[in-house]
Amino acid sequence: RFLQEGELRSVGSDRSVSVKVRIVAATHRDLGEHVAQGTFREDLYFRLRVLVLSVPALRERRSDIPMLAEFFLREAASRAGRSLRGFEKSALRALVTRDWPGNVRQLQHLVQRSAVFADGPLVSLGDLGLSSGEAESGFTWPGELLDRPFGEARDSVVQEFEHAYVKEALGRADGNVAEAARLAGVPRKSFWRIAQRVGLAADRASRKAGNLKSTNAEVTPVADPLAAARAAYLERSRGTAAEVTQRVGAALDLEGWSWLKSTAHRLRGSGGTYGLPQISEAAGALENAASVLDVQAARAAAVELARSVE
């Protein structure tokens, strides 16, 4: 009755009370299967199942781990009164390559622990309580990827994966595109477009002879999938930078400082997401200035932020 009508009645009372609430229910089990087995009430299932959001396991969205870890570290460091700048490369690599059976909560707890035991400004592998062997999983990557912007590193991994996958599929299918597409579980046209993109679209005779590499004329350049999104982000950020400059040029009250800090914090994270470290650095300086209400430092950081989005 509560879920259906939005009313409840206290035990022993004869009067119903209307309530206005939203119910958010989460589970890692397949409730549909439990309903079929008779171990979960069908009427309750359909009353709860209004809007369903499926969140993949953390190991299936590893690109989110660096951003989540940085967020949890800033949060934990602030509560503990610590000055921590981030993670050493080996520590960040360990976080990304773990399988995380406990998902986001396990990551959060591990980062919170490291914020307490970290000896320096950067969290190390030892601070996380992990050994190098324990950090490894079935997912590996070249260590130099962590030296590159997030978007660039991701595009590189995707391109190398597509090249290796298409080459293996065509090899198993003796150069037959239709058979390779069937093995890959994708439409033939989609498979062929990927093969063209990674330079493995040789003609039929060459494929049958084992030569998969396209001629230079056949290779389709790999477009940057983030280019349009990055351009739109920069356009939005220019407007934000202009507002920041305007605000720091006037007298700031506590509400203004709070806005400045939250805006800088947001830009600091989003700049890294779009592979624009110069924005993250300028926004980080602005956030630090706003934290201590330093007008001169905030104005200098605002100038740098405006330059970083041009």
ChimeraX attribute file (.defattr): number of C-alpha atoms within 10 A of each C-alpha:
attribute: neighborCount
match mode: 1-to-1
recipient: residues
	/A:1	8
	/A:2	11
	/A:3	13
	/A:4	9
	/A:5	9
	/A:6	14
	/A:7	14
	/A:8	14
	/A:9	13
	/A:10	9
	/A:11	7
	/A:12	6
	/A:13	7
	/A:14	8
	/A:15	11
	/A:16	11
	/A:17	11
	/A:18	12
	/A:19	11
	/A:20	7
	/A:21	8
	/A:22	8
	/A:23	8
	/A:24	8
	/A:25	8
	/A:26	9
	/A:27	6
	/A:28	8
	/A:29	8
	/A:30	8
	/A:31	16
	/A:32	13
	/A:33	11
	/A:34	14
	/A:35	15
	/A:36	11
	/A:37	10
	/A:38	10
	/A:39	10
	/A:40	14
	/A:41	13
	/A:42	15
	/A:43	10
	/A:44	12
	/A:45	14
	/A:46	10
	/A:47	10
	/A:48	15
	/A:49	12
	/A:50	8
	/A:51	6
	/A:52	10
	/A:53	8
	/A:54	7
	/A:55	9
	/A:56	9
	/A:57	15
	/A:58	21
	/A:59	19
	/A:60	11
	/A:61	11
	/A:62	17
	/A:63	15
	/A:64	13
	/A:65	19
	/A:66	19
	/A:67	15
	/A:68	15
	/A:69	22
	/A:70	17
	/A:71	17
	/A:72	19
	/A:73	25
	/A:74	19
	/A:75	15
	/A:76	21
	/A:77	19
	/A:78	13
	/A:79	11
	/A:80	12
	/A:81	10
	/A:82	16
	/A:83	13
	/A:84	18
	/A:85	14
	/A:86	20
	/A:87	24
	/A:88	14
	/A:89	17
	/A:90	17
	/A:91	22
	/A:92	20
	/A:93	22
	/A:94	22
	/A:95	24
	/A:96	24
	/A:97	18
	/A:98	19
	/A:99	18
	/A:100	17
	/A:101	12
	/A:102	13
	/A:103	13
	/A:104	16
	/A:105	12
	/A:106	13
	/A:107	20
	/A:108	19
	/A:109	14
	/A:110	19
	/A:111	26
	/A:112	21
	/A:113	16
	/A:114	23
	/A:115	30
	/A:116	15
	/A:117	14
	/A:118	18
	/A:119	13
	/A:120	14
	/A:121	14
	/A:122	18
	/A:123	24
	/A:124	22
	/A:125	22
	/A:126	15
	/A:127	20
	/A:128	23
	/A:129	14
	/A:130	16
	/A:131	12
	/A:132	11
	/A:133	8
	/A:134	10
	/A:135	19
	/A:136	17
	/A:137	12
	/A:138	7
	/A:139	11
	/A:140	12
	/A:141	10
	/A:142	8
	/A:143	10
	/A:144	9
	/A:145	15
	/A:146	14
	/A:147	9
	/A:148	12
	/A:149	16
	/A:150	20
	/A:151	19
	/A:152	15
	/A:153	15
	/A:154	13
	/A:155	16
	/A:156	13
	/A:157	14
	/A:158	11
	/A:159	15
	/A:160	11
	/A:161	13
	/A:162	16
	/A:163	18
	/A:164	13
	/A:165	14
	/A:166	24
	/A:167	21
	/A:168	14
	/A:169	20
	/A:170	24
	/A:171	18
	/A:172	13
	/A:173	18
	/A:174	15
	/A:175	25
	/A:176	15
	/A:177	22
	/A:178	17
	/A:179	16
	/A:180	24
	/A:181	20
	/A:182	14
	/A:183	13
	/A:184	15
	/A:185	10
	/A:186	13
	/A:187	12
	/A:188	16
	/A:189	12
	/A:190	11
	/A:191	20
	/A:192	18
	/A:193	14
	/A:194	19
	/A:195	25
	/A:196	20
	/A:197	20
	/A:198	22
	/A:199	23
	/A:200	24
	/A:201	26
	/A:202	20
	/A:203	15
	/A:204	14
	/A:205	11
	/A:206	14
	/A:207	21
	/A:208	16
	/A:209	10
	/A:210	14
	/A:211	16
	/A:212	22
	/A:213	19
	/A:214	20
	/A:215	12
	/A:216	8
	/A:217	7
	/A:218	15
	/A:219	17
	/A:220	16
	/A:221	10
	/A:222	13
	/A:223	9
	/A:224	12
	/A:225	11
	/A:226	14
	/A:227	12
	/A:228	10
	/A:229	12
	/A:230	18
	/A:231	12
	/A:232	11
	/A:233	15
	/A:234	19
	/A:235	13
	/A:236	12
	/A:237	21
	/A:238	17
	/A:239	13
	/A:240	18
	/A:241	23
	/A:242	14
	/A:243	14
	/A:244	24
	/A:245	19
	/A:246	12
	/A:247	17
	/A:248	21
	/A:249	14
	/A:250	10
	/A:251	9
	/A:252	15
	/A:253	10
	/A:254	9
	/A:255	9
	/A:256	15
	/A:257	23
	/A:258	16
	/A:259	16
	/A:260	25
	/A:261	23
	/A:262	14
	/A:263	17
	/A:264	29
	/A:265	19
	/A:266	15
	/A:267	24
	/A:268	23
	/A:269	21
	/A:270	19
	/A:271	24
	/A:272	19
	/A:273	19
	/A:274	21
	/A:275	18
	/A:276	20
	/A:277	19
	/A:278	17
	/A:279	25
	/A:280	24
	/A:281	20
	/A:282	24
	/A:283	30
	/A:284	21
	/A:285	21
	/A:286	30
	/A:287	26
	/A:288	17
	/A:289	22
	/A:290	23
	/A:291	15
	/A:292	12
	/A:293	18
	/A:294	13
	/A:295	18
	/A:296	12
	/A:297	18
	/A:298	27
	/A:299	19
	/A:300	16
	/A:301	26
	/A:302	26
	/A:303	17
	/A:304	19
	/A:305	29
	/A:306	19
	/A:307	14
	/A:308	20
	/A:309	20
	/A:310	9
